[in-house]
Amino acid sequence: ATLPSRQLSNISFEQEQDANSALAELDKAIRSGQIGVQCEAVVKSPRLFEKYPFPILINSAMLKIADVFHAGNNFIRLCILRVAQQSEKHLDKIFTADEFTRRIFGVIHSNDPVARAITLRTLGSVASIISEKKNVHHSIILSLDSHDAVEVEAAMFAAEKFCEKSKTFAANVCDKIGAMISGLATPTEMKLGLIPILQHMYHDTETAMKAMELCQSLLTSFPAVKFVTLTLQTMTQLTVKSLLNLQDHVIQLLTILKSDPRSSVKAVCLDNLRLLALRAAYLWTAQNLEDVAEFSFKTPSSVLKVKAVCVLNAVCGNVAVTLISLTPDTAVLKVCREFCYHPNIELASQAVQLLTNLSKFKCVPCDLTSEAVGAIQTHILLLVSSTEEQHLTFLRMILRCAVEICRSCTDISDMIVQTLTNLIGLSEENSQLHICECLAAIGSECPSALDAVSPHILASLTTAISDNFREITQVQVHMCTLLFQAGCQKPMSGPIHGQVMACIYKASPWVVYKVARQAMRYCQYQVAYDILSSLNLKAVTEQVHYWLLGLQHSCAAENKLKQVKGDNSDLVSCIADAMEMYVKSHVTLKAAGTPTNPLEFSCAYVNLRVNILQAHHLLLLSCFSLA
């Protein structure tokens, strides 16, 4: 075996020894007979599983904990319940699930209703590994008829967990839940707790249809706000998961939206419509969109207007909207024009996003690009000077619209970029950060758009550097990135190189490293080499020093390849020099690795680069020998 594999084997052996010691300590604590020591050992188990996620350890530990659950009191059972809930992702490592279940399940026959309730919750928490245990199914259904409220509540919790995992249990318990909800003896709060269980009955069409019919009957039988909103949410979740009658449910929600006068019900309808639009926008029709748009005009509530426009955005933001034929006088377009400049900034931002989506996917048979660009520019000008966190959220939304419109129509990129660049020096620092991110996103789609504004970005960077009381932050990192982007694949001019170096001399080492990383990303290897050379002197550990030195050698190698003359007269020598630098980089990166972080990818990448250059070098030498 190679040296790294031996080191990893040693680490694995040490971890295994530590895991055995930890398991021995857990066993000792559990056998101590002292309730305090036992509880302490139990509550520490999740951290033990995170540290040593080995199936043998987790299985053994959970069996020991199950023994304590069977023999202990309710307090330690509660602790074990918390362990089961916190260790959910490790439950699949219990390979003796039958034995584990047997030890836990024995408490279900206790005369103490609290002990039975804790057992039900524990079984529900581990439902993912015991989902088809018939005896557990039977006990949960029996416990739903208990006269103890705590036990019934625990049975409802377990029923929901098992319905989610077991097709058989969902089919068996559906009628029972329907009878309990319809029964006069069932308290109102319990009925409200039972309704959400129905959303998990999506495993087969027959059970899903039965659950949907039950929900339909609840809408007419229980017209109170809580029942209607909860039932609609349950029906939507069931529809989304089972993909059953999606279009019918959309129509039903739109009908309730128009007919029900209660604002809370309307809000829930709109939230559910948005969820259905995100899940299956391809099933929406032009008439559905018209109905939502008309509602947004009629409702006096700004909150409902915003939710309605969000629904339209969910549909129109999906490529499936191209399947819908909208006319030039559609109400959806009227919504954009009506609300784009609304005093409510949230509503206006959503309307701008809707207009952008319509323009991007060309949903309407007319050109909306100029309207969308005008609205985007206006909102950027309004929001860029604000420091409120909510306004910054809306600014990010509008800037995303700017990126989308530039991606769909590159001809207007220059106009958007010019507007954003002019605002960098006038806006607050938080806004500057988002503007620079937007410019970088546009630059990745259309690199030529940044060429004309490079002097302006350089001037903003120079202003930031000249202020002695101003700290170099992520904004300046983004400005340097924009300059690298604008000059990608081209040698960087002296003034820009000088300002970037002046920036890094004032910045913290981490900020300097980020600038160097961006320079490497956009092929500005000379700048990256200079930055890494200065940064290497500040390395605090040997591994960091070798890492930076390895990157420095890689930059030197790539920079050497970029210095090849136009007639390729020095191509062979440049490739030979680059190979030498890459070999140095490979050696230093090996030295930078540690047993836990051997930098395998970095070393393999550099080694591959050496092999490629070596192949080209040999090919060129062979060609010259034949000439």
N, C-alpha and C positions, 0 to 999 in steps of 0.2 A: 504494500500500500504506500501511497505517496505521503509526504509529511503532513499536508493539510488534512487528509482523511484520518491519519493517526491521531492528530490533535482533536478532531471532531469525535472520534471514537472515545478518547479519554474523557472529553466533556460529557458525552452520553453516559459513560460508566459512572462518572462522579454524580451526575444528576440522578441516576438510578439508585445509587447508594444513599443519596440524600432523601429520595422519595421513600425508600425502605425505612429509613430512620424516622421520617415524619409519620409514616403509617404506624410504626411501632409506638410512637409517642401518643398518637390518637387512640390506639387500642388500650394503652396504659391508662389514659385519662378516662376513657369510657368505662373501664373495669374498676375504677377507683371507688365507685359507690357514693361519692360525694356529688350532690346535685350541682353545686357551683362549678366544680372542675369539669363535670360532664357537659354542662351548658357552654362553658368557655371553649371546650374542644369542638363542640358541634358548630358553634357560630363561626369558628375559624376555618371550617371545612371549605367554603367557597374559595377563599384565598389559597388554600392548599391545592385545590383543583386547578386554579389558574397557574400556579407555579409549576405543578407537576401534572400535566394533562395526560397521564398514562392510563389506559383502560383498566389495567390490573389494579392500580392504586384506587381509582375512582370506584370500581366495582366492589373491591374489598371494603373501602371506607363506607360506601352507601349501605352495604349489608350490615356492618357494625352499627351504623346509625339507625337502621330499620329495627335492629334488636332493641335499642334504647327506646325507640318509639313504642314498641310493643309492651315493654316492661315499665316505662317511665310514667311521669305525671303529665298533666296538660300543659304545664309551662315549657317543659323540654320538648313536648310535641309541637308547640308553637314555634320554638326555635328550629326544629327540623323542617317544619313547613316553610319557613323563610329560606332555609338551605336549599330545599327542592325548587323554590321559585327563582333563587339567585343562580342556581347551577343548571338552568334549563338547557344551555347549549352543550353540556357535558352528559346529559342523560342517555344519549345514544351509546355511551361507552359502558353502560351497565349491561353486561351480556348474560347475567343470570336474573333477568327481569321477573321470571316466575317466582323465584325464591324471595326476591325483594318485595314483590306484591303480596305474597302470602304473609310475610311478617307485618306489613303495614295493615293489610286488610283485616287481620284478626281483631283489631280494635273496633271495627264497625259493629260488632255484636255487644259492645259495652252498654251498661245501663245508664251511663253518663251521656246526655245529649251533646254536651260540649265536646267530649272526646270523639263522639261520632262525627260532629261537625268538622273538627280539625282533620279527622281521617278523610272525610269527603274532599276537603280542600287539598289535602296532600295528594290524594289519588288524581284529582283534577289537574294538579300541577305537573304530574308525571304522565299525563294522558298520551303523550306522544309515543311512549314505549309500551303502554298497556291498553291501547285503544280498543282492542277486540276481546277484552276479558268479559265474558258473559256474566260472571258473578258480580263484577263491579257494576256493570250496566243495571242489573236487577236491583242492587242495593241503592243506586242513585234514584231509580224510579220509585222505589218504596219510600225513600226518605223525602220525596216531594210531598207525600201525604202525612208527614209528621206533624204533630201538634206543637212542636217546639220551633219558634221562629228562627232561632239561630241555625238549627239543623236544616230547615227548609232553604234558608239563604245559602248555606254551604252546598246543598244539593243543586240549587240553581247554578251556582258557580261551576260545579263539577259537570253538570249537564251541558253547559255552554262549551266547556273545554272538550268534552267527549264528542259533542255534535260536530265540532270543527275537524276532528280527526277520524271519526268512525262513521261510515255510511250506514252500517247496521243500526247503531244506536240512534242516529238521526231519524231513520225511518220508524223505529219503535217508539220513540218519545214524542213524535209530532202530535199524535192524537191526544196523548196525555196532557201536553202543554195547551192544546186547544181547549180541552175540557176544563182545565184549571182557569184559563183566562175567562171562559164563558160562565164559569160557576159563580153563583151569588155569594158563596161563603169565602171566596178568595179575596183578601184585602186589596185595595187599589194599588198600594205600593208594590205588592208582590206581583200583580198583573203587569205593572210597568217594568218589573225586573225580568219577567218571563218573555216579553215580546222580542227583545234583542236576540234571544236564543234562535229564533226562526231564521235569522240571516245566515246561519251556518248550515242550513239544510239544502245544500246545492249539489250534493254528491251524485244524484241521479234525477232524471226529469220528473218521475212520478212524485218523489218526495218534495221536490222544488215546487211543482204545481200545487200540491196539497198545502204547503206552507204559504204560497202566494194567495190561494183561495181563502185561507184562514185570515191573512192580513186584510184582504178585501172586505171580509165580513166585519173585521174590527173597525174599519173606517166608518161603517154605517152604524155599528152597535155602540161605539164609544166616540162621540163627536167632540169630546173635550180636547183642548189645545195640546196637552201633554200626550194624550193617546194618539192624536192625529199626526203630530210631528214625529213621534217615536216610530209609529207604524210606517210612515212614509220613508223614513231613514232606513228602517229594516228592509222594506220592499226594494229600495234602491240597491242596498248592499247585496241582497239576494239576487237581484236582476244582473248586477255587474258580475257576480261570481258564477252564476249559472248560465248567463247569456240567454236567458229565457224571456221572450216577449219584450225585447228592448224598446222597439218602436211603440208598442202599446203602452208601456210605462211612461214613455216621454209624452205621449198624448194625454194620458191620465194626469200627469203632473201639470201640464199646460192647462187642462180643464180646471183643476183645483186652483191653480194660480189665478185664473180669471174669475172663478165663482166664489171662492172663500174670501170673506172681507177681512179676516184677521191677518195683521202684518206679520206675526211670527210664523204663521203657516205659509204665507207667501215667501218669506225669507228661506224657510226650509225647502220649499219647492224649487226655488232658484238654485240653492246650494246643490240639491240632488240633480237638477238638470245639468249643472256644470260638471258634476262627477260623471254623468252619463255621456256628456259631450267629450270629455277627455278619454273615456273608455271606448266609445264607439261613435265617433263623429261621422263615419261613413253612412250611418243609418238615418241621419237627420235629413229632412226635406226643406225645400225653400219655404214652404208654408210654416213649418216649425220656427224657422228664423224670423219670419214676418210676425208671428204671434208674440215672440219674445220682444222684438223691436217695438211693436205697438204697445205692449205693456209698459215698456220703459218710458214712453211718452205720456201714458195715462196716469201712472202712479205719481202721487205728490211727494213720496218719500225719497230723499236723496240716497239713502242706504239701499233701498230696493232698486233704484236706477243703476247704482254701481254694480249690484249683483247681476242685474239683467245684462249689462254690457259685458260683464265677466263671462256670462254664458255664451254670448255671441263671440267673444274672443276665443273661448275654448273650441268652438266649432270652426271659426274662420282661421284660427292659427294652425289648423291641421291641413295637411295636403289633400285630405279627402274632400275639402270644400270645393275643389275643382270639379267634383262630380255634380255640384249643385248649380243650377242655372238661375242667376239673379238678373233682374232687369235693371236698366239705368235709373228707374224711379223707385227702386226697392226701399223699403222702410229701414233696412240695415244701413244703407248709405246715408239716409236722412239722420239716423242716430249719430253717425260720425260728425256730420256737419252741424247738427244741433248742439252737441255736447262737447265738441273739441275745445271750445273757449268758454266753457261753463265756469262760474265762480268756484264751484267745488273742485279742487285741484285733483282729487282722486278720480272723480268721474271724468274730468277732462283728460287725464293721463290714460285712463282705460279707453276712452274714445279715440285718442291718438294711436294707441296700439291697434285698435280695431281698423282704423283707416290704413295703417301700415300693412296689416295682414291682407286687407282687400286689395291693396296695391301690389303687394308681393306676389300673391297667387292669381292676380288678374281675374278676380271673381266677377267683376262688373265690366260690361263691354264698353268701358271708357277709361282713359288714362288718368289715374289718380296720383301719379308720382309727384307732380308739382304741388298738389294739395297736401300730401303727406309730408313732403320736405318743408313746406311753409309752416305747418303745424309743429313739426319737430323743432325747427329753429326757434319758433316763438316760445315754446315751453322751456327750451334750454336756457334762453335769455332770461326768462322769468324765475327759473329755479336755481340758477347757478350761483346767485349771490346769497341764497338762504343758508343758514347754518342749522336749521331744525332737522332732526333725524328723519322725521316723516317726509319732509321735502326731499331729502337726499335719496330716500327710497324711490320716490316718484322720478327723481332725476335719473337714477339708474335705469328705471323702466324706459324712459324716453331715450336714453343713450343706447339701450339695446335695440330700440326701434330704429335709431340712426344706423346702427350696424346692419340690421336686417335689410333696410331700404338700399344701403350701399351694396350689399351682397346681391340683391336682385337686379339692381340697375347701377352698374359701375360708373356710368356717365356722370352721375351727380355726386360722386365721391369727393371730387375737388371742392365743390361748394360746401359740403358738410364739414370737411377737414378744415377749410379756411375759417368757417364760423367757430369751430371748436378751438382752433389755435389762437384766434384773437381773444378768446375768453380765458385762456390759461392765466395770463397775468392779472386779470381783473377779478378772479374768483377766489373764494376761500380755499384753504389747503385741502379740506375734505372733498370739495367739488373738483379741485385740480386733479386729485388722485383718480376720480372716476372719469374725468375728461381724458386724461392720459391713457387710461385703460381702454377707453372707447377708440381713441386714435390708433392705439396699437392693434386693436381688433380689425379696424378698417384697413390699416396698413398691411395686415396679413392677407387680406382679401385683394387689396389693390395697392401694391408697394409703391407704384409711381405717384400715388396721391400725396405721399409725404415729402417728395422731392422739393416742391415749391415752398413748403412751410418750414423747411429745416432751419433757415436763418432766424425765423421767429422763435422756434423752440430753443435754438442756441442762445438767443437773447434772453429768454426767460430763465434758462439755466445759469447764464452769466449773472443775472440779477440776483438769483438765489445764492450764488456762491459769494458775491461781493458783500452780502449782508453778514457781518461778523457775528451778529447775535442770533443768527438763524441756523438751526440744526439741519443737517442733511438727512432727509427722510426718504420714504418710499416714492414720494412725488419726483424727487430728483433721479432716483433709480429709473423710473418710468421715462423721464425725459431723456436720459442717456440711452435707454432702450429704443426710443423713437429715432434718435440720431443714428443708432446702429442699423435700425430697420431701413431707414431712408438710404443709407449707404451700403446696404447688403451686397456682397460680391464685388464691391468697389473699394479701392484704397481710401482710407479716411483722410480728410484734409487736415493740415496742420492746426488751424484754429480750433476745430472740433476736438482733435486729439488733446490739445493743450487744456481746453476747458474740462474735458472728462477727467484728466489727471488732476487738475486743480480741485475738482469735486471730490475725488476719492481721498485727497490729502486731508480734507476736513471731515470725512465721514468715519463712522465706526467700522471696525474690521468686518463685521457681518454684512453691512451695507456695501462695503467695497467688494466683498466676495460675490454678492448678488450682481453687481455691475459687471464683474469679470465673467460670471456665468452667462449673462446676457450677451456680452461681447463675443464669447465663443459660439453662442447659439446663432448669431448673425454673421459669422465668418470674419469678424474683426480681430484676427489673431494677434496682430502686433499690439493693439490696445490691451487685449487680454494678457499678453505676455508681460507688458510693462506693469500692469496692475498686480498680477500675481508675483512679480519680482519684488515689489514693494511690500506686499502682504505677507510674503514668506518670512520676512524678518520679524513678524509679530506672532508667529506660531507659538503656541504655549505647550504643545505636546509633540513628541517625536512623530506620531502617526499623522498629525495635521501637517507638520512640516513636509513629510514625504508625499502626502496627498497633493499639497499645493505644488511641490516640485515636479511631481508627475504630470500635473496639468500644464505646468509651465513648459516642460519638454514637449508635450503634445502640441501646444500652441506654436512653439518654435519650429516643429516639424511641418505643420500645416502652413505656417508663414513662409517657410523655405519653398514649398511647392507653389505658392502664389507668386514668388519672385522669378519664376522661369521667364526668360526672354521671349519675345514674340516669335522669333525664328526657331525656337526650341534648341538652340545651339548648346545650351548648358543644362538640358533636361536630365541627362544621365547623372551628372554631378549633383544636381538638386535632389533627385530621387535618392541618391546614395546618402546625402547629408540628412534628408528627412528620415530615412531608415535608421540611421545612427541615433537620431534624437528620439525616435519612437522606441528603440531598444532601451535607451536610458529611462524613458517614461515607464516602460514595462517593469524594469527593475525597481524603480522607486515606488511604483504602485504596489508591487509585491511586498516591499518593506513597510508600506503604509497599512497593510492588512493586519488584522488580528484574528485569533482563533474564532471569535464570535462573529466577526465581520471581515471575511477574507477578501472582499472586493473582487469576487469572481467575475462579475459581468464586466467591470472596468478593465481588468487584466485581459480577459478574453477578447474584448473589443480592440484593445491596443495591439494584441498579438495578431488578430485578424488583419488589422491595418498594415502591420509589418509584412505579413504574408502577401498581401495584395501588391504592396510596393515592390517587394522582392520579385514577384512574378513579372511585373512591368519592367523592372530593371534588367532581368535576364532576357526578356523579350527584345528590349532595345539593344542590348549588347549583341544578341544573335543577329538582329537585323543589320547592325553596323558591320559585323564580321562578314556578312554576305555581300555588302555593298562594294 
